[in-house]
Structures are given as structure tokens and as C-alpha cells.
């Protein structure tokens, strides 16, 4: 089978999933993508750019898979009958109904922040099948949709919700973890790990505030701070680099996958303070590498822990 995956935001967990699928699939898998930046512009403009690129191609796939960052209704309209007879699916790495909004987001003040959720909705309607990377992602999508549609004055088309539900299911992320498990390093002083993006939705303020309390109480620990930083990263990272200079073993992004794995394996405890995780790739990687997770009892995290062990790892 010839599969074409279209990804407007080819970065992070989106890229990791696509590359892994292409590597391990028995089918012929091709990728049509744009760089992973300017996510709002990608949700608006990527459909036009990627439709233009699609129309230049010489071959038509048997299956087209797009991500939730694509305005699929717009894309399909632009390519016209080129998709006639082609099966289509959309994969939701996240959904804009449940994605936490930054207090600095100008769209919230302008009362236009629902538009991105609407793109998710119409894209899901356009695809033959709809896949979510976790049950939390799927349930929060439909909860958000059931709250949004009744707010419109008429022609709410509520019956479309049940139609969408019948063609939707959870398809967990495939993850390449075999190279991440090694002999666990024993540390005399526990090493605390942060391995998420350096952004507000991962709750860095609470993470570092908690470490500050531990330090004031005389609790000894070391610290590894990994993850990708961005232009508008939370200011608490700069403060933390100075505040915990005596505890820090590593601070910053690691380009080498092997080096990343080594730091995970040399850490001990993973306190998670995220405001959102629709799957939690970095959390799964850290757990698999032998870190003890301290998880909020919400989001996608309960899906990664056996029911019999949840009392050990979750906080309210």
C-alpha cells in the first residue's frame, strides 16, 4: 500500500511518530510536510501550501493520513478530484478544544480562540476515519464539541457528533524505546528530571517552586533539565539556572538522541506538573528509562499506569 502522510508541523512528537511509522511500516510511506513553527499560521495557511505541493506530485496514494494541524476541508477542496477514491484519515496528536490557552494569547482577548477548534471539527468531518493518540484526547475532543455547537444560534447540526463518534477510535502512538533501557545508574543523591518543552503549558513555575521549597527545607537533590526551548520560553528557566546552579548536572536541549537517553537513565525522579498532555511522550520515555514518576491524576497519564499501581504514582 502507498501511504502519504501530510504534516504541517513536522517537529517534536509529530515528527517522532511519523518517522517511526515510516521506518517500521511494511507499506510504502511518504511524507509531505512543513517545518514545525508558527502553529497558528500552519493551521490557517498550510492547507494552501501543501495542496500546491500535492498537485505537483506524479503519484496518488492509496491512503492519505493528515494531522490535526491541517485544515483538511480546505486542503481537500483545493486538490479537487485528485483524491477521488483515496481513503483518508486524520490523526489527532492534540485537539484545540482541550489545549490550554496562554494568558498572553491575543486571540483570547479578541474572542476568536474557538476558530482553531472549529478547524479540528471540520477536518474530522472531512476524513473517512478519525484517530486519537489517547482516550483522554478523544474524550476531551467530543466533550469540547458538545459544549461548542449548542452555543450557535441555529443549524447547530448536533447529529454530526454521533456520526463523528462512529468513525473515531484511539490509536496509541508507536514509540521506539528499546534503546532507552540500560543498566540503571545508582545515585547517592536523588536526581530530579525535567524533560519537557520549556513552555507555560508544561507547568514549569510549579515545578521550580516545588524544588525551591525542597531546597529551603534542606532536602538534597541534583537536577537535570532537558527539553526544547523557544523564543517565548517561560522566564522561570533563566531564574532556575542561577537558583539551582549547585544542583544542576545538565541544563538545556540535547541534540544527540544517545546523550538524551543517557541523561534519562542517570536520573531518578520525574515530578510532572503539566497543564496538558494528550499522550505524554517525554513522560513515557522517562518512565521506561527507570525514573519514578510523580503524576497528576488527570490528562492522559492514568492510561500509562496499571490500575493496581496508581496509588504509588499519582497525586491530586
Secondary structure in CASP SS format (residue, H / E / C, confidence):
PFRMAT SS
TARGET T0000
AUTHOR 0000-0000-0000
METHOD secondary structure of the structure
MODEL  1
X C 1.00
X E 1.00
X E 1.00
X E 1.00
X E 1.00
X E 1.00
X E 1.00
X E 1.00
X E 1.00
X E 1.00
X C 1.00
X H 1.00
X H 1.00
X H 1.00
X H 1.00
X H 1.00
X H 1.00
X H 1.00
X H 1.00
X H 1.00
X H 1.00
X H 1.00
X H 1.00
X H 1.00
X C 1.00
X C 1.00
X C 1.00
X E 1.00
X E 1.00
X E 1.00
X E 1.00
X E 1.00
X E 1.00
X E 1.00
X E 1.00
X C 1.00
X C 1.00
X C 1.00
X H 1.00
X H 1.00
X H 1.00
X H 1.00
X H 1.00
X H 1.00
X H 1.00
X H 1.00
X H 1.00
X H 1.00
X H 1.00
X H 1.00
X H 1.00
X H 1.00
X H 1.00
X H 1.00
X H 1.00
X H 1.00
X C 1.00
X C 1.00
X C 1.00
X C 1.00
X C 1.00
X C 1.00
X E 1.00
X E 1.00
X E 1.00
X E 1.00
X E 1.00
X C 1.00
X C 1.00
X C 1.00
X C 1.00
X H 1.00
X H 1.00
X H 1.00
X H 1.00
X H 1.00
X H 1.00
X H 1.00
X H 1.00
X H 1.00
X H 1.00
X H 1.00
X H 1.00
X C 1.00
X C 1.00
X C 1.00
X E 1.00
X E 1.00
X E 1.00
X E 1.00
X E 1.00
X E 1.00
X C 1.00
X C 1.00
X C 1.00
X C 1.00
X C 1.00
X C 1.00
X C 1.00
X C 1.00
X C 1.00
X C 1.00
X C 1.00
X C 1.00
X C 1.00
X H 1.00
X H 1.00
X H 1.00
X H 1.00
X C 1.00
X C 1.00
X C 1.00
X C 1.00
X C 1.00
X H 1.00
X H 1.00
X H 1.00
X H 1.00
X H 1.00
X H 1.00
X H 1.00
X H 1.00
X H 1.00
X H 1.00
X H 1.00
X H 1.00
X C 1.00
X C 1.00
X E 1.00
X E 1.00
X E 1.00
X E 1.00
X C 1.00
X C 1.00
X H 1.00
X H 1.00
X H 1.00
X H 1.00
X H 1.00
X H 1.00
X H 1.00
X H 1.00
X H 1.00
X H 1.00
X H 1.00
X H 1.00
X H 1.00
X H 1.00
X H 1.00
X H 1.00
X H 1.00
X C 1.00
X C 1.00
X C 1.00
X C 1.00
X C 1.00
X C 1.00
X C 1.00
X H 1.00
X H 1.00
X H 1.00
X H 1.00
X H 1.00
X H 1.00
X H 1.00
X H 1.00
X C 1.00
X E 1.00
X E 1.00
X E 1.00
X C 1.00
X C 1.00
X C 1.00
X C 1.00
X C 1.00
X C 1.00
X C 1.00
X H 1.00
X H 1.00
X H 1.00
X C 1.00
X C 1.00
X C 1.00
X C 1.00
X C 1.00
X C 1.00
X C 1.00
X C 1.00
X C 1.00
X C 1.00
X E 1.00
X E 1.00
X E 1.00
X E 1.00
X C 1.00
X C 1.00
X C 1.00
X C 1.00
X C 1.00
X H 1.00
X H 1.00
X H 1.00
X C 1.00
X H 1.00
X H 1.00
X H 1.00
X H 1.00
X H 1.00
X H 1.00
X H 1.00
X H 1.00
X H 1.00
X H 1.00
X H 1.00
X H 1.00
X H 1.00
X C 1.00
X C 1.00
X C 1.00
X C 1.00
X C 1.00
X E 1.00
X E 1.00
X E 1.00
X E 1.00
X C 1.00
X C 1.00
X C 1.00
X C 1.00
X C 1.00
X C 1.00
X C 1.00
X C 1.00
X C 1.00
X C 1.00
X H 1.00
X H 1.00
X H 1.00
X H 1.00
X H 1.00
X H 1.00
X H 1.00
X H 1.00
X C 1.00
X C 1.00
X C 1.00
X C 1.00
X E 1.00
X E 1.00
X E 1.00
X E 1.00
X C 1.00
X C 1.00
X C 1.00
X C 1.00
X C 1.00
X H 1.00
X H 1.00
X H 1.00
X H 1.00
X H 1.00
X H 1.00
X H 1.00
X H 1.00
X H 1.00
X C 1.00
X C 1.00
X C 1.00
X E 1.00
X E 1.00
X E 1.00
X C 1.00
X C 1.00
X C 1.00
X C 1.00
X C 1.00
X C 1.00
X C 1.00
X C 1.00
X C 1.00
X H 1.00
X H 1.00
X H 1.00
X H 1.00
X H 1.00
X H 1.00
X H 1.00
X H 1.00
X C 1.00
X C 1.00
X C 1.00
X E 1.00
X E 1.00
X E 1.00
X E 1.00
X E 1.00
X C 1.00
X C 1.00
X C 1.00
X C 1.00
X H 1.00
X H 1.00
X H 1.00
X H 1.00
X C 1.00
X C 1.00
X H 1.00
X H 1.00
X H 1.00
X H 1.00
X H 1.00
X H 1.00
X H 1.00
X E 1.00
X E 1.00
X C 1.00
END
